[in-house]
């Protein structure tokens, strides 16, 4: 079956793995396997290197390259805007006026063009509230004076 592994076999495998990386992974896993296959293609050009040695070199390079990438990969950068995709969290600490009362601990708050479900103590319309937390898709509010005191 493996009587003769030629250099171009490894280069085709390298190209396939790199294409797979570009289309599937996004984690730089197949990229390093492709690089290992390309290097083994160069090793296969040396006369007298059998298929056993080629497979061993590929396995060793694959393991080493993946572990080295994991060790030295750049850290995920911290976003300048950690609440960018957490719209409700952007309102924590902001003050709003209730257009509708909070009844039985549940109400609605209109912020710009969006209506938010709110949880908090019962309050009449026109009360100033401060958003103190986010509970799922609901904003948790307190009376503005109470929120400033705490």
trRosetta pair geometry for C-beta under 8 A, 3 or more apart (Angstrom, degrees):
i j d omega theta_ij theta_ji phi_ij phi_ji
2 5 5.8 -13 -166 -42 87 104
2 51 4.2 163 150 152 112 161
2 55 7.6 -12 -160 -43 157 128
3 51 7.3 171 163 -17 4 143
4 51 7.2 -137 -109 -56 12 118
5 9 5.2 -106 -163 60 76 149
5 10 7.2 71 162 -44 108 93
5 44 6.4 -101 115 -124 89 135
5 51 4.4 112 6 -112 114 97
5 54 5.3 -147 84 77 138 160
5 55 7.9 129 1 -47 166 84
6 9 5.2 113 60 -7 67 100
6 10 7.9 -138 102 2 45 84
6 44 6.3 122 180 154 29 135
7 10 6.0 -60 -163 36 41 108
7 11 6.4 33 147 -16 73 108
7 41 4.5 85 -168 -169 76 74
7 42 7.2 73 -141 -73 115 19
7 44 4.0 178 -82 88 68 114
7 45 5.0 36 -79 -62 144 76
8 11 5.3 -51 -142 40 43 112
8 12 6.2 48 155 -22 69 99
8 41 7.2 76 -78 -144 20 114
9 12 6.0 -54 -152 34 28 109
9 13 6.5 28 149 -16 62 107
9 41 7.7 -175 66 -104 55 91
9 44 7.7 -147 48 -162 94 176
10 13 5.5 -53 -149 38 35 114
10 14 6.3 41 149 -24 66 103
10 37 4.9 -173 -173 178 80 78
10 38 6.9 156 139 -95 99 21
10 40 4.7 -144 -143 93 148 95
10 41 3.5 -163 89 -71 117 81
10 44 5.8 164 1 -3 136 141
10 54 7.2 -124 -68 -172 130 121
10 58 7.5 -144 -126 -87 114 123
11 14 5.3 -45 -146 32 36 117
11 15 6.5 37 154 -18 64 100
11 37 7.4 162 -86 135 22 97
11 38 6.3 62 -111 -117 66 67
11 41 4.4 83 -52 -120 80 159
12 15 5.8 -52 -150 35 33 110
12 16 6.4 34 151 -18 65 106
13 16 5.6 -55 -147 38 32 112
13 17 6.2 30 156 -18 66 107
13 34 7.6 -168 127 -122 68 63
13 37 4.4 -129 100 -161 106 148
14 17 5.9 -57 -146 38 28 109
14 18 6.3 24 157 -16 64 108
14 34 4.5 97 -158 -168 63 74
14 35 7.2 94 -141 -71 108 17
14 37 3.9 -167 -70 92 79 110
14 38 4.0 89 -123 -58 158 80
14 41 6.5 -72 -16 -18 133 133
15 18 5.9 -57 -145 39 30 108
15 19 6.3 30 155 -17 65 106
15 34 7.4 120 -49 -149 13 116
16 19 5.8 -56 -147 38 29 110
16 20 6.2 33 151 -22 63 107
16 34 7.8 -169 69 -107 51 103
17 20 5.4 -52 -147 36 32 116
17 21 6.5 39 151 -23 64 101
17 30 4.7 -162 -178 178 82 95
17 31 7.5 166 136 -87 97 18
17 33 4.9 -127 -163 96 148 99
17 34 3.5 -169 91 -74 113 89
17 37 6.1 136 13 13 141 141
18 21 5.4 -46 -150 31 35 116
18 22 6.6 35 151 -18 63 103
18 30 7.0 180 -86 128 25 99
18 31 6.3 62 -116 -116 71 60
18 34 4.1 120 -52 -160 79 168
19 22 5.7 -54 -150 36 34 111
19 23 6.3 12 159 -4 67 113
20 23 6.2 -70 -142 47 27 97
20 24 5.4 -22 179 20 69 121
20 25 7.0 58 135 -17 78 104
20 30 4.7 -117 93 -177 105 165
20 34 7.9 174 44 -59 97 119
21 24 7.0 -68 -110 50 15 81
21 25 5.1 -39 -135 34 56 122
21 28 7.1 45 -155 -120 123 33
21 29 7.1 -173 -110 62 96 58
21 30 3.7 -155 -67 77 89 106
21 31 4.5 102 -134 -55 165 74
21 34 6.6 -91 -13 -9 131 135
24 30 7.3 67 63 -5 109 147
25 28 7.1 -166 120 -12 129 19
25 29 5.2 -143 -154 37 150 98
25 30 5.3 178 -16 7 147 106
25 31 7.8 -133 69 -18 144 85
28 31 4.9 -46 -154 32 64 129
28 32 6.7 63 155 -23 80 98
28 69 6.0 -153 123 180 121 144
28 73 7.4 157 64 -110 148 128
29 32 6.7 -67 -168 31 28 100
29 33 7.0 18 146 -9 64 109
29 66 6.8 30 -141 -121 70 110
30 33 5.3 -56 -148 42 44 113
30 34 6.0 50 151 -24 72 103
31 34 5.7 -57 -153 35 28 113
31 35 6.5 29 150 -19 64 104
32 35 5.4 -45 -145 34 38 113
32 36 6.4 42 152 -21 64 101
32 62 7.0 118 125 -143 92 55
32 65 3.9 176 -176 130 114 119
32 66 5.3 159 94 -72 149 63
32 69 5.5 -113 -65 -26 146 143
33 36 5.6 -50 -150 34 34 114
33 37 6.5 36 150 -19 64 103
33 62 5.2 31 -114 -128 75 104
33 65 7.6 179 -64 78 38 131
33 66 7.6 20 -56 -59 79 108
34 37 5.6 -52 -148 35 33 111
34 38 6.4 35 152 -21 65 103
35 38 5.6 -51 -148 34 33 112
35 39 6.5 33 153 -18 65 104
35 61 7.8 -133 106 155 81 118
35 65 6.2 175 77 -149 118 160
36 39 5.8 -55 -150 36 32 110
36 40 6.4 32 152 -18 65 106
36 58 5.6 105 144 -151 108 62
36 61 3.7 155 -135 112 102 113
36 62 4.5 -129 46 -69 175 66
36 65 5.6 -142 -58 8 106 144
37 40 5.6 -54 -147 37 33 111
37 41 6.6 44 149 -27 63 100
37 58 6.4 36 -93 -131 58 112
38 41 5.4 -46 -156 26 34 119
38 42 7.1 35 147 -16 62 97
39 42 5.6 -49 -159 32 40 111
39 43 6.6 40 144 -18 67 102
39 57 7.6 -129 112 149 100 114
39 61 5.8 -167 69 -145 135 164
40 43 5.2 -48 -146 37 41 115
40 44 6.2 49 150 -28 67 100
40 54 5.5 96 -174 -163 112 82
40 57 5.3 149 -108 99 96 112
40 58 4.6 -5 -66 -75 155 89
40 61 6.8 -153 -49 29 97 146
41 44 5.6 -48 -147 29 31 115
41 45 7.4 44 149 -29 56 94
42 45 5.8 -42 -165 13 39 116
43 46 6.0 -41 -174 12 49 113
43 49 6.0 -149 151 165 85 171
43 53 7.7 -134 148 128 126 102
43 54 6.5 164 98 -112 116 75
43 57 5.5 -50 70 113 173 169
44 49 6.1 -134 -118 83 40 126
44 54 5.6 38 -83 -109 96 128
46 49 4.8 69 80 -20 98 123
49 53 5.1 -110 -167 82 83 134
49 54 6.2 102 141 -57 107 88
50 53 5.3 99 59 11 72 99
50 54 7.1 -129 107 -4 40 92
51 54 5.3 -53 -146 38 38 116
51 55 6.2 38 156 -18 70 103
52 55 6.0 -55 -149 37 29 107
52 56 6.3 28 152 -18 63 109
53 56 5.6 -55 -146 38 32 113
53 57 6.2 32 156 -19 67 105
54 57 5.9 -54 -146 37 28 108
54 58 6.3 29 154 -19 63 107
55 58 5.6 -53 -146 36 32 113
55 59 6.3 31 156 -18 66 105
56 59 5.9 -55 -147 37 29 109
56 60 6.2 26 156 -15 65 109
57 60 5.8 -57 -144 40 29 109
57 61 6.0 25 159 -14 66 111
58 61 6.0 -60 -143 42 26 106
58 62 6.0 29 158 -23 64 110
59 62 5.8 -55 -145 35 26 113
59 63 6.5 21 160 -14 63 107
60 63 6.2 -59 -149 38 28 106
60 64 6.1 20 159 -12 65 114
61 64 5.8 -59 -138 44 29 108
61 65 5.8 26 165 -19 67 112
62 65 6.2 -57 -140 37 22 106
62 66 6.4 16 162 -14 60 109
63 66 6.2 -61 -148 38 26 105
63 67 6.3 17 159 -11 64 112
64 67 6.0 -63 -146 42 28 106
64 68 6.0 25 159 -18 66 111
65 68 5.8 -54 -141 39 29 110
65 69 6.3 32 157 -21 64 105
66 69 5.8 -53 -148 35 30 111
66 70 6.5 30 154 -19 63 105
67 70 5.7 -53 -147 36 33 112
67 71 6.3 29 155 -18 65 109
68 71 5.7 -58 -146 38 32 110
68 72 6.0 -10 169 14 69 114
69 72 6.7 -77 -134 54 22 83
69 73 5.6 44 168 -58 66 101
70 73 6.3 -27 -129 -4 20 115
74 77 7.9 -6 145 -45 112 84
78 82 7.5 -26 -180 -77 85 105
79 82 5.2 142 75 -81 109 55
79 84 6.6 -100 163 -3 146 123
81 84 4.1 78 119 -59 113 102
82 86 7.8 -12 133 27 65 125
83 86 4.6 -87 -152 65 67 101
83 87 7.8 125 161 -86 92 17
83 89 4.3 -139 -134 98 117 112
83 90 4.8 158 133 -71 131 73
86 89 4.0 16 125 20 115 123
86 90 7.0 153 97 -28 70 80
86 134 7.6 -177 172 42 104 169
87 90 5.7 -47 -162 16 40 118
87 91 7.8 31 150 -16 63 100
88 91 6.1 -60 -168 28 43 109
88 92 8.0 61 141 -40 66 86
88 116 7.3 131 -112 -134 95 132
88 134 4.1 108 127 -120 124 134
88 137 7.2 -168 -56 -148 147 41
88 139 5.9 -159 -156 -80 104 86
89 92 5.8 -22 -163 -9 51 115
89 134 5.6 -77 -72 -10 65 144
91 94 4.9 -83 -163 35 64 125
91 96 8.0 -5 -167 -32 119 125
91 111 6.5 -52 -104 -127 140 165
91 116 7.9 -90 26 -50 170 171
91 131 4.5 35 129 49 97 167
91 134 7.9 108 57 -73 97 105
91 139 6.2 -38 90 -119 136 136
92 131 5.3 -111 -106 113 37 103
92 132 6.8 40 -145 -170 84 14
92 133 6.6 40 -114 -92 113 26
92 134 6.9 -84 -63 -29 107 93
93 130 6.8 -15 -153 -176 24 106
93 131 6.8 -38 16 72 27 84
93 132 8.0 82 -64 -105 45 41
94 130 7.0 171 87 -147 30 68
94 131 5.6 14 54 27 77 111
95 128 6.0 3 -176 -176 109 100
95 129 7.1 164 -152 86 61 36
95 130 5.1 -33 -96 -93 71 78
95 144 5.5 49 -135 -116 112 120
96 109 5.8 77 111 -167 152 123
96 111 6.5 -72 -105 -90 146 92
96 128 7.5 162 85 -152 31 56
96 129 5.8 -22 65 64 80 85
96 130 7.8 146 19 -96 69 31
96 131 7.2 47 5 -33 112 96
96 141 7.8 -74 51 -122 107 136
97 126 6.4 -14 -176 -148 104 34
97 127 7.2 160 -151 79 62 31
97 128 5.7 -35 -96 -95 70 60
97 129 7.6 140 -108 18 21 77
98 101 6.6 75 146 -100 137 31
98 102 6.8 -90 -130 -27 149 88
98 107 6.8 -9 -143 146 120 151
98 109 6.6 -74 -113 -104 66 84
98 123 6.2 149 -7 105 163 114
98 124 7.5 154 85 111 136 38
98 125 5.2 -135 114 -134 98 46
98 126 6.4 -43 68 16 85 20
98 127 4.9 15 20 51 122 80
98 128 8.0 -134 -2 -70 81 15
98 129 6.0 66 -47 -7 97 119
99 108 7.7 -49 65 98 96 90
99 109 7.5 128 21 -136 89 45
99 110 5.5 1 14 19 140 114
99 125 6.1 -8 160 -148 21 107
100 107 5.8 177 100 -168 97 103
100 108 5.3 27 53 57 136 92
100 125 5.6 -34 -129 -94 14 107
101 107 6.4 -125 119 -113 36 130
101 122 7.3 22 167 -169 103 76
101 123 6.3 -162 -153 94 73 51
101 124 5.0 -38 -107 -137 110 37
101 125 4.9 -75 -54 -39 71 72
102 105 6.8 0 164 -145 106 13
102 106 6.8 170 -159 80 79 17
102 107 3.6 -89 -102 -28 67 134
102 118 6.5 -81 -101 96 114 110
102 120 5.5 -47 -155 71 167 91
102 121 6.9 93 98 96 138 38
102 122 5.4 -159 99 -129 87 38
102 123 4.8 42 32 36 108 79
102 141 7.6 -154 -70 68 149 121
103 106 6.8 -35 71 63 60 68
103 107 6.6 110 14 -80 61 89
103 122 6.1 45 -116 -127 34 100
104 122 7.0 46 -34 -82 21 108
105 119 5.9 10 163 -155 87 75
105 120 6.7 177 -152 66 61 25
105 121 7.1 -26 -105 -108 69 21
105 122 6.8 -57 -57 -56 46 73
106 117 7.0 -24 -162 -170 93 96
106 118 7.3 144 -159 80 45 54
106 119 6.2 -20 -99 -102 61 65
107 117 7.7 145 83 -162 37 52
107 118 4.9 -25 71 64 85 101
107 120 7.3 -44 23 43 113 94
107 123 7.8 -64 -27 53 159 88
108 115 5.4 -5 -173 -175 115 105
108 116 6.9 147 -159 75 61 44
108 117 6.4 -42 -102 -105 66 44
108 118 6.6 153 -112 12 12 93
109 115 7.2 151 76 -158 38 56
109 116 4.8 -23 64 62 92 98
109 118 4.7 66 -14 -37 112 132
109 129 7.4 -103 -103 66 134 136
109 139 6.4 -56 39 55 139 134
109 141 7.1 125 -55 -46 147 148
110 114 7.3 161 -153 85 56 40
110 115 5.3 -29 -98 -100 72 71
110 116 7.7 173 -89 17 22 75
111 114 5.5 -20 68 67 82 91
111 115 8.0 150 23 -100 67 23
111 116 5.9 19 9 -7 112 120
116 138 7.2 125 168 -140 88 46
116 139 5.1 34 147 -1 137 117
117 137 6.4 60 40 111 116 87
117 138 4.3 -63 99 -108 100 90
117 139 7.3 157 86 20 51 70
118 129 7.6 73 -177 121 153 160
118 138 6.2 149 -110 -172 20 90
118 139 4.9 -30 -109 70 80 89
118 140 7.3 142 -163 -102 72 18
118 141 5.0 2 -171 -1 124 120
119 135 6.1 -21 26 41 141 138
119 138 5.1 64 -16 143 102 135
119 139 7.4 -177 24 88 71 41
119 140 5.1 -29 70 -107 97 69
119 141 7.3 154 72 21 44 73
120 123 6.9 -14 109 -1 116 117
120 129 6.8 133 74 -145 175 136
120 140 6.3 129 -69 -168 86 57
120 141 4.2 -63 -47 69 149 76
120 142 6.1 -163 -141 -78 123 38
121 142 7.3 50 13 -130 105 59
121 143 7.0 -39 58 -29 123 97
123 127 4.3 -84 165 38 123 163
123 129 6.9 152 68 -71 165 115
123 143 6.3 163 -98 -83 139 93
124 127 5.8 119 66 -33 62 110
127 143 6.3 -67 172 -122 122 86
127 144 7.8 -177 160 -1 77 95
128 143 7.2 71 82 -168 68 63
128 144 3.8 -28 119 -7 103 140
128 145 7.8 89 79 -25 111 74
129 141 4.1 27 167 176 131 127
129 142 6.5 153 -156 75 83 29
129 143 6.2 -65 -106 -109 69 29
129 144 5.9 -135 -106 -48 13 78
129 147 7.7 92 -172 -16 52 137
130 141 6.6 150 72 -153 34 77
130 142 5.8 -22 59 62 87 82
130 143 7.9 18 15 113 85 19
130 144 5.0 109 -29 -113 96 63
130 147 3.6 -125 55 68 135 168
130 148 7.3 135 -22 -44 155 70
131 134 7.8 24 175 -65 114 73
131 139 5.0 -54 -130 -176 111 120
131 140 7.1 102 -160 70 65 51
131 141 5.6 -47 -96 -95 51 78
132 140 5.3 -66 65 103 88 97
132 141 6.6 137 7 -123 87 24
132 142 5.3 42 -27 -2 133 108
132 147 5.9 -146 -73 -121 109 114
133 139 7.7 151 85 -165 45 53
133 140 4.1 2 61 46 89 127
134 138 7.4 153 -162 83 58 44
134 139 6.0 -37 -107 -109 67 56
134 140 6.9 -145 -77 7 16 89
135 138 5.0 -22 70 69 90 96
135 139 7.8 141 24 -122 77 7
135 140 5.4 78 -14 -47 109 107
142 146 4.8 -111 160 89 114 114
142 147 4.3 142 80 -63 117 94
142 150 7.8 -7 111 23 169 132
143 146 4.4 77 64 10 90 111
143 147 6.9 -170 82 -12 42 87
144 147 5.7 -56 -145 36 31 111
144 148 6.5 30 158 -19 65 105
145 148 5.9 -55 -151 34 31 110
145 149 6.6 31 153 -21 64 107
146 149 5.8 -56 -150 33 32 112
146 150 6.7 18 158 -11 65 108
147 150 6.3 -64 -150 39 31 102
